[in-house]
């Protein structure tokens, strides 16, 4: 009788997007924009695609991004706002299938999908249940939900997510509260800027605190995604590289956790 050994957990660290002209001088230098993704993939282990939230990308575009990055590099995508903001999760299946079919161009490099809810969308457990059930049609990637209204922060919502192996997105910002619940064997973190949303950096001390949390989650057998969205003043790439350094990661790959990491377990 063969024993299945769980793969070691991965830490995927990067920025939320890469196509920011404000980063040109301090980060990209004189490189043309068509080289920016490759440049990021040489420095981060993953990237969260922010553009998908505003416009559905073509499958061919995803395939090109896949081809431009190293084999171990990983992507997370931010699901299109049509379902989360326009439809408020109503009738989710058609939108999920459309998103899934387009994102298939990333192949095995697509690791996670983020579903961000509006800041004024109050708790509606029925609509959340519709979403998580519909996500069963997209099983080959992991999913996380970013709640920006604290009415969602309760045990019934957490239990719903645990049942379907959906992660809570721990979303750090100045303009909305953070829910630090862990509901599955993946932890998803977005760091928007704690002092000033989108426009403040993280101190060395704070990055060390996040690194300690990441090491603890990895030791527990959980995959970890951390994406910096404090892009307005160009701090996101600096902070991402700082966290990678603290975790001892190599750029260009989603580095596994400790070699003798325990098997996956529930939250």
Secondary structure, DSSP 8 states (H G I E B T S, - for coil): ---------EEEEEEB-S--GGGIIIIITT--GGGHHHHHHTT-SEEEE-GGGTS---HHHHHHHHHHS-TT-EEEEE--HIIIIISTTTT-HHHHHHHHHHHGGGGGGEEEEEEE--TT----HHHHHHHHHHGGG-TTSEEEEE--SGGG-SHHHHHHHHHTT-EEEEEEESSS-------SSEEEEEEEESSSTTT----HHHHHHHHHHHHHHHHTT-EEEEEE--TTTTHHHHHHHHHHHHHT--TTS-EE--TT-------
